[in-house]
């Protein structure tokens, strides 16, 4: 197995996403999220090629360290599932003033499908793209 020994014992289920997460940890997720996800995806594609698996990888990921939010949309065949990010808070409050009572001024979200009554406000993340949302300084 290519998951680092210190992470292997944390795998409790049988889903591909759990293994992908632990592979990304193995490849440095805690210090370099973009690089670790790229290395994880490359590793999976390399193994798929080695074992002649034609339909390799479809992934949409939302990862955060509490300060920065990363969104990834990628598929080996270029047909990844959809992924969207929320509008900035001011746009959201303009569309729905009542949201001020429930959402902080810096809140952002990454979702697989637009949610709420203002679906048009959500921005689709293009294929083979990463987005990074962090607080401006």
N, C-alpha and C positions, 0 to 999 in steps of 0.2 A: 504494500500500500504506500502511496506517496503522501499521505497526510502525516505531518510531523507527530512523533509519539506523544508529545505533550498535549496535542489536540485530539488524537484518535479516540481516547476514552470518553470524550464529550459527545461523540456521535451516538445518539440514542435511537434514531429511526432508520428508515430505509429510503428516504427521499433523495433525489439527485440534488436538490437545493441544499440540503444539509451537508452533503459531501462537498459540493462546490464551495460553501461557506468555509468549511474547514481547510480545504485546499487553499483558498484565498488567504486565510490566516497563516498557513504554512508559507505562502509566498510573500508575506509581509504586509498584510492588510492593515495592521495597527499603525504602521509607520508610513506606508505609501499606498493608500487605497487604489488610485488609478493604475499604478504599476502592478499591484498584486492581482487585481481583477484581470488585467491584460495577460499576466503570466498564467493565471488559472485557466482562462479561456484558451490560450495557446496550448497549454498542457492537455486539456480535454480534446482539442482538435487533433493534436499530435497522436494521442492514444486512439482516437477514432480512426484516423488514417492507418495506423499500425494494424488495427484489428478489423479494418474494412467496414466500418460503420458509416453508412452513407449520410444519414441524417444526424448530424453531430450535435449542434448546440443552438438552442433558442433561449435567450435569457433577457429578463428585465429585472433590474436590481435597484433597490433604494437602500443606501447605507449611510449611517450617520455616526459621528463620534460625539454628538451632543452640541457641537459648534458648527460643523460643516455637514451639509447634506449632499450626497453624491447620487446621481441617477445614471444608470447604464442601460442602453438598449442595443442588443446585438444578436445576430443570428448568423450562423455559418453560411446559410443560403440567402441571406439578405431579407428574410421575411420574419423578423422578430415580432412578438406580440406588441401591442401598443403600450405606450408609457407617456404620461402627461405630468406637467408640473403646474402648480397653482400660480395664479397671478400674484403680483405684489399686493400687500395688504391694502394700499390706497385704492387700487383698482377694485379689489373685492368689496371694500367699504362703499365705494361709489355705486356698485351694483346692488349691494345689500347692506344698508346702513346698520341693520340689526346685528350684523356679524361682529361689530365692535364689542358687543357684550360677551362674545364667546371666543374670540380669536385675538391674540396679541398682535401688536403692530409689526412684528418681525417674523411671524409664523409663515411657514411654507410647507407644501406637501408634494409628494410624488406618488402618483396612483396609476393603476392600470387602465382605468377608464375615467372620464370626467364625471364628477359627482355634483349634486346640488341642482338648483333651478337655473343656474347660469353656466351651463355646460360650455357655452361658447367662449368663456373667459379662460378656460384651461388651455395651455399651450402644449401641443404634441412634440415630443422629443423625436427627432428624426432617427431613421435607421442608422446603426453603427455610430452612435453618438453617446458622449458622456456629458452630463451637465453638473455644474458645481454651484451650490447655493451657500453663501457664507455672509456673515454680517460685514457690512462695510465699516472700515475704521476711520 
